[in-house]
Each structure stands twice: as C-alpha cells, then as structure tokens.
Amino acid sequence: MNWMDFVSEQWYIIAPLVVLIILFIRRELAMGGEQLSAQQLVLEVNTGNTLLVDVRDKKEFDEGHIVDALNIPFAKLNSSSSLLDKHRDRKIIVVDKIGQHSGSAGKTLRAQGFEVMRLRGGIADWQQQNMPLVKN
C-alpha cells in the first residue's frame, strides 16, 4: 500500500488534519500583526497615527531606511519597550530586512499591548517597489 492509497482511504482523517494545520499557520501569522504592502504602508503612514519600527541592525538601518523610522534592533526589542511607551496611542508598523523577524517582533509588541502591523517582504520588497530610502 502506498501513501496515495492511504490518503484516499483515510481522507476523513487527513482532511481535518490539513484544515487544522492551515488554521494553525494562519493564526500564528496573524499574531504578529496584519501584513501591509508597500502602498498600504504609505497610506497608513499618511494618516499620521503610526510609528515605523525598523528591527534591523543599526548598520543595515544606516545604509537605508524608511523616512521617520525608529531603529530598535530585534535583539533589543524586549528591553526597549520604554522607548515605545510614549507611542502607545499609535499603530506600530514593524519593518525588517525580508520579513523573517517582523512576525516575532509583532508578537512581542502585541504582548506588550501595542497595535501592530508589519511590512510584507520587509525593506527588500520596499526597494523592489522602487520606494525611497533615507541614508544616515
């Protein structure tokens, strides 16, 4: 018996398992905050009620970042919550290099009571869309 025979004969077990896995993945992704495209980020920033938090290392941040972004490296995010306390009434948009840390950073910030969104694809996607960066 091969695995295709098993799946076709045990579909009533496999189907709920697949659905549960999909729901788990969606829930984990959502916990880090809603993902925004570069264009959606611009619209959110234009409302004036957001704070961009770039979680890349200082060196990468200095090489190019989105205007008015605050740099708090991912490794220091837990210990830097006091920097963000004065922005508690604003939405925080997390930006990273390619999207790998923004979910974890978003979870950390949501656990601290912040409303969090994140840039889908990070700065790499931002640059691919020919959006401007500021260099220090």
C-alpha positions in Angstrom: 0.0 0.0 0.0 1.5 3.4 -1.0 0.8 6.7 0.6 -1.8 7.8 -2.1 -3.9 4.7 -1.3 -3.7 5.5 2.4 -4.7 9.1 1.8 -7.6 8.1 -0.4 -8.8 5.5 2.0 -8.3 7.7 5.1 -9.5 11.0 3.7 -11.8 11.6 6.6 -8.8 11.7 9.0 -6.4 13.5 6.6 -8.9 16.3 5.6 -9.4 17.6 9.2 -5.7 17.4 9.9 -4.9 19.5 6.8 -7.6 22.1 7.8 -6.2 22.3 11.4 -2.6 22.8 10.1 -3.8 25.6 7.8 -5.7 27.3 10.6 -2.7 27.0 12.9 -0.4 28.6 10.4 -2.9 31.4 9.7 -3.3 32.0 13.4 0.5 32.2 14.0 0.9 34.6 11.1 -1.9 36.8 12.4 -0.5 37.0 15.9 2.4 39.1 14.5 0.0 41.7 13.1 -1.6 42.4 9.8 0.8 42.4 6.8 0.8 45.5 4.7 2.1 46.0 1.1 4.4 49.0 0.5 1.4 51.0 -0.9 -0.7 50.2 2.2 2.2 51.2 4.4 2.3 54.6 2.7 -1.4 55.1 3.2 -1.1 54.2 6.9 1.8 56.5 7.5 0.0 59.3 5.8 -2.8 59.1 8.4 -0.2 60.4 10.9 -1.2 57.9 13.6 1.6 55.3 13.0 5.1 54.7 14.1 7.6 52.7 12.0 9.8 50.5 14.0 12.7 49.1 12.0 14.1 46.0 13.7 17.2 45.6 11.6 20.7 46.1 13.0 22.0 49.6 13.2 24.4 49.1 10.3 21.7 48.0 7.9 19.4 50.7 9.2 22.1 53.4 8.5 22.5 52.0 4.9 18.9 52.9 4.2 15.6 53.1 6.0 12.1 54.4 5.5 11.7 58.1 6.5 11.0 58.7 10.2 11.5 55.1 11.1 12.7 54.3 14.6 15.5 51.8 14.8 15.2 49.2 17.6 17.2 46.1 16.7 15.2 42.8 17.1 17.7 41.5 19.7 17.0 44.6 21.9 13.2 44.8 21.3 12.2 43.3 24.7 14.5 45.7 26.7 13.5 48.8 24.7 9.8 48.9 25.4 10.3 52.1 27.4 11.2 53.9 24.1 7.8 52.9 22.8 5.6 53.7 25.8 5.1 57.3 24.7 3.7 56.0 21.4 1.1 53.7 22.9 -1.8 55.5 21.2 -0.3 54.9 17.7 -0.2 51.9 15.5 3.2 50.4 15.2 4.4 49.1 11.8 7.3 46.7 12.1 9.9 46.7 9.3 12.7 44.2 8.9 15.0 43.0 6.2 13.0 40.4 4.3 10.1 39.6 6.6 11.6 36.9 8.8 11.7 38.8 12.1 8.6 41.1 11.8 6.2 38.3 12.9 8.2 37.6 16.1 8.7 41.3 16.7 5.0 41.9 16.2 4.1 39.1 18.7 6.4 40.7 21.2 4.9 44.2 20.8 1.3 42.9 20.8 2.1 41.1 24.1 3.1 44.5 25.4 -0.3 45.9 24.4 0.6 47.7 21.2 -1.5 47.6 18.0 0.9 46.1 15.4 1.1 45.8 11.6 4.1 44.7 9.6 5.6 45.4 6.2 5.2 42.3 4.0 8.6 41.4 2.5 10.5 43.9 4.5 12.9 46.5 3.2 13.8 44.1 0.3 10.2 44.3 -1.0 10.1 48.1 -0.4 13.2 48.6 -2.5 11.9 46.2 -5.2 8.9 48.5 -5.5 11.3 51.5 -6.0 10.2 53.2 -2.8 12.6 55.8 -1.3 15.1 55.1 1.5 16.9 57.6 3.7 20.6 57.0 4.4 22.4 58.1 7.6 
